[in-house]
Amino acid sequence: MKPNFQENTLNFSNGSIIYLKGLAYNSSDPEGTDFGSLELTDAAIDEANGCSEKYVNITESRIRYNLIDGRSPMLLLANPGYDWIRNRFWKDAKGNRIMLKPHEAFIFAKLTDNPDPIFQENYRRQLEKL
């Protein structure tokens, strides 16, 4: 793997490229044109609730290869919050559960799901400080 820090990419010997892109709203590119030339196989977005929903949708539209049942493979990871992720995948503004499409899933991961009790306790203490 060879990083290219000027283009924010990780380049692999088999020709694969991982693009490291920020998806937070950018007032100098409100329409997300910076993402328009991408040709992607899949996408994984960490901290998706801090990203622009529009930019996430544009990124999904750029996934063109190896579709799964005609769908774009995309993984969104997010912390709990009252934001577009919650409104789109969990509950609406009135607290009603969202009906997901057959190819979508919302998976909760709680602190207690981590099998390491020492990690659980240390992280719980850190969260309590917040």
N, CA, C and O atoms as a GROMACS GRO file, in nm:
protein
  520
    1MET      N    1   0.083  -0.117   0.000
    1MET     CA    2   0.000   0.000   0.000
    1MET      C    3   0.088   0.124   0.000
    1MET      O    4   0.186   0.132   0.074
    2LYS      N    5   0.052   0.220  -0.085
    2LYS     CA    6   0.130   0.342  -0.096
    2LYS      C    7   0.037   0.462  -0.076
    2LYS      O    8  -0.051   0.486  -0.158
    3PRO      N    9   0.057   0.536   0.033
    3PRO     CA   10  -0.028   0.654   0.054
    3PRO      C   11   0.013   0.770  -0.035
    3PRO      O   12   0.132   0.790  -0.063
    4ASN      N   13  -0.085   0.845  -0.079
    4ASN     CA   14  -0.062   0.969  -0.154
    4ASN      C   15  -0.128   1.080  -0.072
    4ASN      O   16  -0.250   1.098  -0.078
    5PHE      N   17  -0.047   1.152   0.003
    5PHE     CA   18  -0.102   1.251   0.095
    5PHE      C   19  -0.152   1.377   0.024
    5PHE      O   20  -0.230   1.452   0.082
    6GLN      N   21  -0.108   1.402  -0.097
    6GLN     CA   22  -0.157   1.518  -0.169
    6GLN      C   23  -0.296   1.495  -0.225
    6GLN      O   24  -0.376   1.588  -0.237
    7GLU      N   25  -0.326   1.371  -0.261
    7GLU     CA   26  -0.459   1.338  -0.314
    7GLU      C   27  -0.546   1.268  -0.211
    7GLU      O   28  -0.661   1.234  -0.240
    8ASN      N   29  -0.493   1.246  -0.090
    8ASN     CA   30  -0.565   1.175   0.017
    8ASN      C   31  -0.617   1.040  -0.030
    8ASN      O   32  -0.736   1.010  -0.019
    9THR      N   33  -0.527   0.960  -0.083
    9THR     CA   34  -0.562   0.826  -0.129
    9THR      C   35  -0.463   0.724  -0.074
    9THR      O   36  -0.350   0.757  -0.038
   10LEU      N   37  -0.510   0.601  -0.067
   10LEU     CA   38  -0.424   0.487  -0.039
   10LEU      C   39  -0.428   0.400  -0.163
   10LEU      O   40  -0.535   0.353  -0.202
   11ASN      N   41  -0.314   0.379  -0.226
   11ASN     CA   42  -0.306   0.308  -0.353
   11ASN      C   43  -0.245   0.170  -0.332
   11ASN      O   44  -0.142   0.155  -0.266
   12PHE      N   45  -0.310   0.069  -0.389
   12PHE     CA   46  -0.266  -0.069  -0.372
   12PHE      C   47  -0.209  -0.123  -0.502
   12PHE      O   48  -0.242  -0.075  -0.611
   13SER      N   49  -0.123  -0.224  -0.491
   13SER     CA   50  -0.055  -0.279  -0.608
   13SER      C   51  -0.152  -0.344  -0.707
   13SER      O   52  -0.119  -0.359  -0.825
   14ASN      N   53  -0.272  -0.384  -0.662
   14ASN     CA   54  -0.369  -0.446  -0.753
   14ASN      C   55  -0.453  -0.342  -0.827
   14ASN      O   56  -0.545  -0.378  -0.901
   15GLY      N   57  -0.423  -0.213  -0.807
   15GLY     CA   58  -0.496  -0.106  -0.874
   15GLY      C   59  -0.608  -0.046  -0.791
   15GLY      O   60  -0.665   0.056  -0.830
   16SER      N   61  -0.640  -0.107  -0.678
   16SER     CA   62  -0.744  -0.052  -0.590
   16SER      C   63  -0.697   0.077  -0.525
   16SER      O   64  -0.578   0.095  -0.497
   17ILE      N   65  -0.792   0.166  -0.503
   17ILE     CA   66  -0.762   0.294  -0.439
   17ILE      C   67  -0.867   0.319  -0.332
   17ILE      O   68  -0.987   0.303  -0.356
   18ILE      N   69  -0.822   0.358  -0.215
   18ILE     CA   70  -0.913   0.404  -0.110
   18ILE      C   71  -0.903   0.556  -0.107
   18ILE      O   72  -0.794   0.611  -0.091
   19TYR      N   73  -1.018   0.623  -0.123
   19TYR     CA   74  -1.024   0.768  -0.119
   19TYR      C   75  -1.058   0.811   0.023
   19TYR      O   76  -1.155   0.762   0.081
   20LEU      N   77  -0.980   0.900   0.078
   20LEU     CA   78  -1.005   0.954   0.212
   20LEU      C   79  -1.064   1.093   0.192
   20LEU      O   80  -0.991   1.190   0.168
   21LYS      N   81  -1.197   1.102   0.203
   21LYS     CA   82  -1.263   1.230   0.174
   21LYS      C   83  -1.348   1.270   0.293
   21LYS      O   84  -1.412   1.187   0.357
   22GLY      N   85  -1.348   1.399   0.321
   22GLY     CA   86  -1.438   1.452   0.422
   22GLY      C   87  -1.575   1.478   0.362
   22GLY      O   88  -1.585   1.532   0.252
   23LEU      N   89  -1.680   1.439   0.432
   23LEU     CA   90  -1.814   1.457   0.380
   23LEU      C   91  -1.894   1.558   0.461
   23LEU      O   92  -2.016   1.566   0.446
   24ALA      N   93  -1.827   1.635   0.546
   24ALA     CA   94  -1.897   1.743   0.616
   24ALA      C   95  -1.935   1.850   0.514
   24ALA      O   96  -1.863   1.871   0.415
   25TYR      N   97  -2.046   1.917   0.537
   25TYR     CA   98  -2.092   2.022   0.444
   25TYR      C   99  -1.982   2.124   0.423
   25TYR      O  100  -1.917   2.168   0.518
   26ASN      N  101  -1.962   2.163   0.298
   26ASN     CA  102  -1.860   2.260   0.260
   26ASN      C  103  -1.931   2.374   0.186
   26ASN      O  104  -1.983   2.353   0.076
   27SER      N  105  -1.932   2.492   0.244
   27SER     CA  106  -2.005   2.604   0.184
   27SER      C  107  -1.947   2.644   0.048
   27SER      O  108  -2.017   2.705  -0.033
   28SER      N  109  -1.821   2.610   0.020
   28SER     CA  110  -1.764   2.643  -0.110
   28SER      C  111  -1.803   2.539  -0.216
   28SER      O  112  -1.775   2.557  -0.334
   29ASP      N  113  -1.869   2.429  -0.173
   29ASP     CA  114  -1.918   2.327  -0.266
   29ASP      C  115  -2.055   2.276  -0.219
   29ASP      O  116  -2.068   2.158  -0.188
   30PRO      N  117  -2.155   2.364  -0.212
   30PRO     CA  118  -2.284   2.324  -0.156
   30PRO      C  119  -2.354   2.213  -0.235
   30PRO      O  120  -2.435   2.140  -0.178
   31GLU      N  121  -2.324   2.200  -0.362
   31GLU     CA  122  -2.388   2.097  -0.444
   31GLU      C  123  -2.311   1.964  -0.446
   31GLU      O  124  -2.357   1.866  -0.504
   32GLY      N  125  -2.194   1.960  -0.382
   32GLY     CA  126  -2.115   1.837  -0.378
   32GLY      C  127  -2.053   1.799  -0.510
   32GLY      O  128  -2.035   1.680  -0.538
   33THR      N  129  -2.018   1.898  -0.590
   33THR     CA  130  -1.960   1.868  -0.722
   33THR      C  131  -1.823   1.802  -0.711
   33THR      O  132  -1.778   1.736  -0.805
   34ASP      N  133  -1.755   1.817  -0.597
   34ASP     CA  134  -1.625   1.751  -0.578
   34ASP      C  135  -1.636   1.599  -0.585
   34ASP      O  136  -1.537   1.532  -0.611
   35PHE      N  137  -1.755   1.545  -0.563
   35PHE     CA  138  -1.775   1.401  -0.564
   35PHE      C  139  -1.824   1.350  -0.699
   35PHE      O  140  -1.835   1.229  -0.718
   36GLY      N  141  -1.853   1.438  -0.790
   36GLY     CA  142  -1.916   1.402  -0.916
   36GLY      C  143  -1.835   1.315  -1.009
   36GLY      O  144  -1.893   1.243  -1.091
   37SER      N  145  -1.704   1.317  -0.998
   37SER     CA  146  -1.623   1.238  -1.091
   37SER      C  147  -1.581   1.103  -1.034
   37SER      O  148  -1.509   1.028  -1.099
   38LEU      N  149  -1.624   1.072  -0.913
   38LEU     CA  150  -1.585   0.945  -0.853
   38LEU      C  151  -1.652   0.828  -0.923
   38LEU      O  152  -1.767   0.838  -0.966
   39GLU      N  153  -1.582   0.719  -0.933
   39GLU     CA  154  -1.636   0.591  -0.981
   39GLU      C  155  -1.598   0.490  -0.873
   39GLU      O  156  -1.482   0.451  -0.862
   40LEU      N  157  -1.696   0.447  -0.795
   40LEU     CA  158  -1.669   0.365  -0.677
   40LEU      C  159  -1.725   0.224  -0.689
   40LEU      O  160  -1.818   0.198  -0.764
   41THR      N  161  -1.664   0.134  -0.612
   41THR     CA  162  -1.714  -0.002  -0.599
   41THR      C  163  -1.802  -0.014  -0.476
   41THR      O  164  -1.903  -0.085  -0.478
   42ASP      N  165  -1.764   0.053  -0.368
   42ASP     CA  166  -1.841   0.054  -0.244
   42ASP      C  167  -1.796   0.173  -0.162
   42ASP      O  168  -1.708   0.249  -0.203
   43ALA      N  169  -1.857   0.191  -0.046
   43ALA     CA  170  -1.820   0.302   0.040
   43ALA      C  171  -1.844   0.265   0.185
   43ALA      O  172  -1.941   0.195   0.217
   44ALA      N  173  -1.757   0.310   0.271
   44ALA     CA  174  -1.773   0.297   0.416
   44ALA      C  175  -1.750   0.436   0.474
   44ALA      O  176  -1.645   0.497   0.450
   45ILE      N  177  -1.846   0.485   0.548
   45ILE     CA  178  -1.839   0.621   0.600
   45ILE      C  179  -1.847   0.617   0.752
   45ILE      O  180  -1.949   0.577   0.809
   46ASP      N  181  -1.740   0.658   0.816
   46ASP     CA  182  -1.736   0.663   0.962
   46ASP      C  183  -1.788   0.799   1.007
   46ASP      O  184  -1.773   0.899   0.937
   47GLU      N  185  -1.848   0.801   1.125
   47GLU     CA  186  -1.906   0.924   1.180
   47GLU      C  187  -2.002   0.988   1.081
   47GLU      O  188  -2.000   1.109   1.059
   48ALA      N  189  -2.087   0.906   1.022
   48ALA     CA  190  -2.178   0.952   0.917
   48ALA      C  191  -2.273   1.061   0.964
   48ALA      O  192  -2.316   1.144   0.884
   49ASN      N  193  -2.305   1.062   1.092
   49ASN     CA  194  -2.396   1.167   1.140
   49ASN      C  195  -2.329   1.305   1.141
   49ASN      O  196  -2.398   1.405   1.158
   50GLY      N  197  -2.199   1.311   1.124
   50GLY     CA  198  -2.130   1.438   1.110
   50GLY      C  199  -2.111   1.478   0.965
   50GLY      O  200  -2.051   1.581   0.935
   51CYS      N  201  -2.162   1.396   0.875
   51CYS     CA  202  -2.149   1.421   0.732
   51CYS      C  203  -2.277   1.482   0.677
   51CYS      O  204  -2.385   1.466   0.734
   52SER      N  205  -2.262   1.552   0.568
   52SER     CA  206  -2.378   1.606   0.498
   52SER      C  207  -2.457   1.490   0.437
   52SER      O  208  -2.400   1.407   0.366
   53GLU      N  209  -2.588   1.485   0.464
   53GLU     CA  210  -2.671   1.380   0.406
   53GLU      C  211  -2.666   1.386   0.254
   53GLU      O  212  -2.664   1.283   0.187
   54LYS      N  213  -2.662   1.507   0.200
   54LYS     CA  214  -2.656   1.522   0.055
   54LYS      C  215  -2.527   1.461   0.001
   54LYS      O  216  -2.530   1.391  -0.101
   55TYR      N  217  -2.415   1.486   0.066
   55TYR     CA  218  -2.287   1.432   0.020
   55TYR      C  219  -2.286   1.280   0.030
   55TYR      O  220  -2.230   1.212  -0.056
   56VAL      N  221  -2.347   1.226   0.135
   56VAL     CA  222  -2.356   1.080   0.149
   56VAL      C  223  -2.439   1.023   0.034
   56VAL      O  224  -2.402   0.921  -0.024
   57ASN      N  225  -2.551   1.088   0.001
   57ASN     CA  226  -2.634   1.042  -0.110
   57ASN      C  227  -2.560   1.050  -0.243
   57ASN      O  228  -2.573   0.961  -0.327
   58ILE      N  229  -2.483   1.157  -0.262
   58ILE     CA  230  -2.404   1.170  -0.385
   58ILE      C  231  -2.300   1.058  -0.392
   58ILE      O  232  -2.281   0.997  -0.497
   59THR      N  233  -2.234   1.032  -0.280
   59THR     CA  234  -2.135   0.925  -0.276
   59THR      C  235  -2.200   0.792  -0.313
   59THR      O  236  -2.143   0.715  -0.391
   60GLU      N  237  -2.316   0.765  -0.259
   60GLU     CA  238  -2.386   0.640  -0.293
   60GLU      C  239  -2.416   0.632  -0.442
   60GLU      O  240  -2.407   0.526  -0.503
   61SER      N  241  -2.452   0.746  -0.501
   61SER     CA  242  -2.485   0.746  -0.645
   61SER      C  243  -2.362   0.718  -0.732
   61SER      O  244  -2.376   0.684  -0.849
   62ARG      N  245  -2.243   0.733  -0.676
   62ARG     CA  246  -2.119   0.712  -0.751
   62ARG      C  247  -2.073   0.566  -0.746
   62ARG      O  248  -1.974   0.531  -0.811
   63ILE      N  249  -2.141   0.481  -0.670
   63ILE     CA  250  -2.107   0.339  -0.662
   63ILE      C  251  -2.167   0.271  -0.784
   63ILE      O  252  -2.289   0.266  -0.800
   64ARG      N  253  -2.080   0.220  -0.869
   64ARG     CA  254  -2.124   0.170  -0.998
   64ARG      C  255  -2.086   0.025  -1.026
   64ARG      O  256  -2.139  -0.035  -1.119
   65TYR      N  257  -1.995  -0.032  -0.948
   65TYR     CA  258  -1.940  -0.164  -0.979
   65TYR      C  259  -1.975  -0.265  -0.871
   65TYR      O  260  -1.990  -0.229  -0.754
   66ASN      N  261  -1.990  -0.390  -0.910
   66ASN     CA  262  -2.016  -0.500  -0.818
   66ASN      C  263  -2.136  -0.473  -0.727
   66ASN      O  264  -2.130  -0.495  -0.606
   67LEU      N  265  -2.242  -0.425  -0.787
   67LEU     CA  266  -2.363  -0.400  -0.710
   67LEU      C  267  -2.416  -0.531  -0.654
   67LEU      O  268  -2.396  -0.637  -0.713
   68ILE      N  269  -2.482  -0.523  -0.541
   68ILE     CA  270  -2.539  -0.641  -0.477
   68ILE      C  271  -2.690  -0.636  -0.497
   68ILE      O  272  -2.757  -0.550  -0.440
   69ASP      N  273  -2.742  -0.726  -0.578
   69ASP     CA  274  -2.886  -0.725  -0.612
   69ASP      C  275  -2.928  -0.588  -0.663
   69ASP      O  276  -3.037  -0.539  -0.632
   70GLY      N  277  -2.842  -0.526  -0.743
   70GLY     CA  278  -2.873  -0.396  -0.802
   70GLY      C  279  -2.859  -0.279  -0.705
   70GLY      O  280  -2.897  -0.167  -0.738
   71ARG      N  281  -2.807  -0.304  -0.587
   71ARG     CA  282  -2.793  -0.200  -0.484
   71ARG      C  283  -2.647  -0.165  -0.461
   71ARG      O  284  -2.558  -0.249  -0.476
   72SER      N  285  -2.625  -0.042  -0.423
   72SER     CA  286  -2.490   0.007  -0.394
   72SER      C  287  -2.449  -0.036  -0.254
   72SER      O  288  -2.517  -0.001  -0.157
   73PRO      N  289  -2.340  -0.112  -0.240
   73PRO     CA  290  -2.296  -0.151  -0.106
   73PRO      C  291  -2.234  -0.031  -0.033
   73PRO      O  292  -2.132   0.024  -0.076
   74MET      N  293  -2.296   0.006   0.077
   74MET     CA  294  -2.248   0.120   0.154
   74MET      C  295  -2.271   0.093   0.302
   74MET      O  296  -2.378   0.048   0.343
   75LEU      N  297  -2.168   0.121   0.382
   75LEU     CA  298  -2.175   0.105   0.526
   75LEU      C  299  -2.164   0.242   0.589
   75LEU      O  300  -2.070   0.317   0.562
   76LEU      N  301  -2.261   0.277   0.674
   76LEU     CA  302  -2.258   0.402   0.748
   76LEU      C  303  -2.241   0.369   0.896
   76LEU      O  304  -2.315   0.286   0.950
   77LEU      N  305  -2.146   0.432   0.961
   77LEU     CA  306  -2.123   0.414   1.104
   77LEU      C  307  -2.149   0.547   1.173
   77LEU      O  308  -2.108   0.652   1.125
   78ALA      N  309  -2.219   0.542   1.287
   78ALA     CA  310  -2.253   0.668   1.354
   78ALA      C  311  -2.273   0.645   1.503
   78ALA      O  312  -2.307   0.535   1.546
   79ASN      N  313  -2.252   0.750   1.579
   79ASN     CA  314  -2.284   0.750   1.720
   79ASN      C  315  -2.429   0.795   1.735
   79ASN      O  316  -2.484   0.861   1.647
   80PRO      N  317  -2.492   0.758   1.847
   80PRO     CA  318  -2.632   0.799   1.867
   80PRO      C  319  -2.644   0.951   1.869
   80PRO      O  320  -2.557   1.021   1.920
   81GLY      N  321  -2.751   1.000   1.814
   81GLY     CA  322  -2.775   1.144   1.814
   81GLY      C  323  -2.911   1.175   1.755
   81GLY      O  324  -2.979   1.087   1.703
   82TYR      N  325  -2.948   1.299   1.763
   82TYR     CA  326  -3.074   1.347   1.704
   82TYR      C  327  -3.038   1.421   1.577
   82TYR      O  328  -3.023   1.543   1.575
   83ASP      N  329  -3.024   1.344   1.470
   83ASP     CA  330  -2.974   1.398   1.344
   83ASP      C  331  -3.037   1.323   1.229
   83ASP      O  332  -3.132   1.247   1.248
   84TRP      N  333  -2.985   1.344   1.108
   84TRP     CA  334  -3.045   1.283   0.990
   84TRP      C  335  -3.034   1.131   0.989
   84TRP      O  336  -3.120   1.064   0.932
   85ILE      N  337  -2.932   1.075   1.052
   85ILE     CA  338  -2.918   0.929   1.059
   85ILE      C  339  -3.036   0.871   1.137
   85ILE      O  340  -3.100   0.776   1.092
   86ARG      N  341  -3.063   0.928   1.252
   86ARG     CA  342  -3.175   0.882   1.334
   86ARG      C  343  -3.305   0.896   1.256
   86ARG      O  344  -3.385   0.802   1.251
   87ASN      N  345  -3.327   1.012   1.196
   87ASN     CA  346  -3.452   1.038   1.124
   87ASN      C  347  -3.468   0.951   1.001
   87ASN      O  348  -3.580   0.922   0.959
   88ARG      N  349  -3.359   0.909   0.942
   88ARG     CA  350  -3.365   0.829   0.820
   88ARG      C  351  -3.373   0.678   0.847
   88ARG      O  352  -3.438   0.605   0.772
   89PHE      N  353  -3.305   0.633   0.954
   89PHE     CA  354  -3.293   0.489   0.975
   89PHE      C  355  -3.355   0.435   1.104
   89PHE      O  356  -3.370   0.314   1.118
   90TRP      N  357  -3.392   0.522   1.199
   90TRP     CA  358  -3.438   0.470   1.327
   90TRP      C  359  -3.578   0.520   1.363
   90TRP      O  360  -3.674   0.443   1.360
   91LYS      N  361  -3.590   0.648   1.396
   91LYS     CA  362  -3.720   0.702   1.437
   91LYS      C  363  -3.741   0.839   1.376
   91LYS      O  364  -3.647   0.916   1.358
   92ASP      N  365  -3.867   0.868   1.343
   92ASP     CA  366  -3.898   1.000   1.288
   92ASP      C  367  -3.912   1.102   1.402
   92ASP      O  368  -3.893   1.068   1.519
   93ALA      N  369  -3.945   1.225   1.368
   93ALA     CA  370  -3.954   1.334   1.467
   93ALA      C  371  -4.060   1.307   1.574
   93ALA      O  372  -4.050   1.361   1.684
   94LYS      N  373  -4.160   1.223   1.543
   94LYS     CA  374  -4.265   1.190   1.640
   94LYS      C  375  -4.232   1.065   1.721
   94LYS      O  376  -4.312   1.023   1.805
   95GLY      N  377  -4.115   1.006   1.697
   95GLY     CA  378  -4.074   0.887   1.772
   95GLY      C  379  -4.123   0.757   1.712
   95GLY      O  380  -4.108   0.652   1.775
   96ASN      N  381  -4.180   0.761   1.592
   96ASN     CA  382  -4.226   0.639   1.526
   96ASN      C  383  -4.110   0.570   1.457
   96ASN      O  384  -4.025   0.635   1.396
   97ARG      N  385  -4.107   0.436   1.467
   97ARG     CA  386  -4.001   0.359   1.401
   97ARG      C  387  -4.008   0.378   1.250
   97ARG      O  388  -4.117   0.383   1.193
   98ILE      N  389  -3.894   0.389   1.188
   98ILE     CA  390  -3.883   0.401   1.043
   98ILE      C  391  -3.891   0.261   0.981
   98ILE      O  392  -3.829   0.167   1.031
   99MET      N  393  -3.965   0.249   0.875
   99MET     CA  394  -3.970   0.123   0.800
   99MET      C  395  -3.852   0.123   0.702
   99MET      O  396  -3.849   0.201   0.607
  100LEU      N  397  -3.758   0.035   0.726
  100LEU     CA  398  -3.640   0.027   0.640
  100LEU      C  399  -3.673  -0.051   0.514
  100LEU      O  400  -3.763  -0.134   0.511
  101LYS      N  401  -3.598  -0.021   0.410
  101LYS     CA  402  -3.609  -0.096   0.285
  101LYS      C  403  -3.552  -0.236   0.308
  101LYS      O  404  -3.471  -0.255   0.399
  102PRO      N  405  -3.592  -0.334   0.227
  102PRO     CA  406  -3.545  -0.472   0.249
  102PRO      C  407  -3.392  -0.487   0.251
  102PRO      O  408  -3.341  -0.577   0.316
  103HIS      N  409  -3.321  -0.400   0.181
  103HIS     CA  410  -3.174  -0.413   0.176
  103HIS      C  411  -3.104  -0.330   0.284
  103HIS      O  412  -2.982  -0.324   0.285
  104GLU      N  413  -3.179  -0.268   0.374
  104GLU     CA  414  -3.121  -0.184   0.479
  104GLU      C  415  -3.131  -0.252   0.615
  104GLU      O  416  -3.219  -0.334   0.640
  105ALA      N  417  -3.038  -0.215   0.703
  105ALA     CA  418  -3.041  -0.265   0.840
  105ALA      C  419  -2.988  -0.157   0.932
  105ALA      O  420  -2.900  -0.080   0.895
  106PHE      N  421  -3.042  -0.151   1.051
  106PHE     CA  422  -2.996  -0.060   1.155
  106PHE      C  423  -2.953  -0.149   1.271
  106PHE      O  424  -3.036  -0.220   1.328
  107ILE      N  425  -2.826  -0.147   1.305
  107ILE     CA  426  -2.773  -0.236   1.408
  107ILE      C  427  -2.722  -0.153   1.525
  107ILE      O  428  -2.633  -0.070   1.509
  108PHE      N  429  -2.778  -0.178   1.641
  108PHE     CA  430  -2.732  -0.111   1.762
  108PHE      C  431  -2.609  -0.183   1.816
  108PHE      O  432  -2.605  -0.306   1.817
  109ALA      N  433  -2.512  -0.109   1.858
  109ALA     CA  434  -2.399  -0.165   1.929
  109ALA      C  435  -2.385  -0.085   2.058
  109ALA      O  436  -2.356   0.034   2.056
  110LYS      N  437  -2.407  -0.151   2.168
  110LYS     CA  438  -2.402  -0.085   2.299
  110LYS      C  439  -2.266  -0.109   2.363
  110LYS      O  440  -2.194  -0.201   2.325
  111LEU      N  441  -2.233  -0.027   2.458
  111LEU     CA  442  -2.108  -0.043   2.531
  111LEU      C  443  -2.099  -0.182   2.592
  111LEU      O  444  -1.992  -0.243   2.592
  112THR      N  445  -2.209  -0.232   2.641
  112THR     CA  446  -2.209  -0.365   2.705
  112THR      C  447  -2.192  -0.478   2.605
  112THR      O  448  -2.173  -0.593   2.645
  113ASP      N  449  -2.199  -0.450   2.476
  113ASP     CA  450  -2.174  -0.553   2.374
  113ASP      C  451  -2.025  -0.586   2.363
  113ASP      O  452  -1.989  -0.693   2.314
  114ASN      N  453  -1.939  -0.495   2.408
  114ASN     CA  454  -1.796  -0.522   2.403
  114ASN      C  455  -1.762  -0.629   2.507
  114ASN      O  456  -1.798  -0.613   2.624
  115PRO      N  457  -1.695  -0.737   2.467
  115PRO     CA  458  -1.669  -0.847   2.561
  115PRO      C  459  -1.562  -0.818   2.666
  115PRO      O  460  -1.544  -0.896   2.760
  116ASP      N  461  -1.489  -0.708   2.652
  116ASP     CA  462  -1.380  -0.676   2.745
  116ASP      C  463  -1.434  -0.590   2.859
  116ASP      O  464  -1.463  -0.472   2.839
  117PRO      N  465  -1.447  -0.647   2.980
  117PRO     CA  466  -1.504  -0.571   3.092
  117PRO      C  467  -1.418  -0.452   3.134
  117PRO      O  468  -1.471  -0.351   3.182
  118ILE      N  469  -1.288  -0.461   3.119
  118ILE     CA  470  -1.201  -0.348   3.155
  118ILE      C  471  -1.224  -0.232   3.059
  118ILE      O  472  -1.234  -0.117   3.100
  119PHE      N  473  -1.232  -0.263   2.929
  119PHE     CA  474  -1.262  -0.159   2.831
  119PHE      C  475  -1.398  -0.096   2.861
  119PHE      O  476  -1.412   0.026   2.861
  120GLN      N  477  -1.497  -0.180   2.888
  120GLN     CA  478  -1.632  -0.128   2.918
  120GLN      C  479  -1.628  -0.028   3.032
  120GLN      O  480  -1.685   0.081   3.022
  121GLU      N  481  -1.560  -0.064   3.140
  121GLU     CA  482  -1.556   0.023   3.258
  121GLU      C  483  -1.481   0.153   3.228
  121GLU      O  484  -1.527   0.262   3.264
  122ASN      N  485  -1.366   0.143   3.164
  122ASN     CA  486  -1.288   0.263   3.132
  122ASN      C  487  -1.365   0.356   3.038
  122ASN      O  488  -1.367   0.477   3.059
  123TYR      N  489  -1.427   0.300   2.936
  123TYR     CA  490  -1.499   0.383   2.840
  123TYR      C  491  -1.625   0.442   2.904
  123TYR      O  492  -1.661   0.556   2.875
  124ARG      N  493  -1.692   0.364   2.991
  124ARG     CA  494  -1.810   0.416   3.061
  124ARG      C  495  -1.772   0.540   3.144
  124ARG      O  496  -1.844   0.640   3.144
  125ARG      N  497  -1.658   0.532   3.213
  125ARG     CA  498  -1.611   0.646   3.293
  125ARG      C  499  -1.582   0.767   3.204
  125ARG      O  500  -1.615   0.880   3.239
  126GLN      N  501  -1.520   0.743   3.088
  126GLN     CA  502  -1.493   0.852   2.995
  126GLN      C  503  -1.622   0.917   2.948
  126GLN      O  504  -1.632   1.039   2.941
  127LEU      N  505  -1.722   0.835   2.916
  127LEU     CA  506  -1.851   0.890   2.869
  127LEU      C  507  -1.921   0.970   2.978
  127LEU      O  508  -1.984   1.072   2.950
  128GLU      N  509  -1.910   0.925   3.102
  128GLU     CA  510  -1.972   0.997   3.213
  128GLU      C  511  -1.912   1.136   3.231
  128GLU      O  512  -1.981   1.228   3.276
  129LYS      N  513  -1.785   1.153   3.197
  129LYS     CA  514  -1.721   1.284   3.205
  129LYS      C  515  -1.780   1.382   3.104
  129LYS      O  516  -1.780   1.503   3.127
  130LEU      N  517  -1.831   1.329   2.993
  130LEU     CA  518  -1.886   1.414   2.890
  130LEU      C  519  -2.019   1.471   2.934
  130LEU      O  520  -2.082   1.546   2.859
   0.00000   0.00000   0.00000
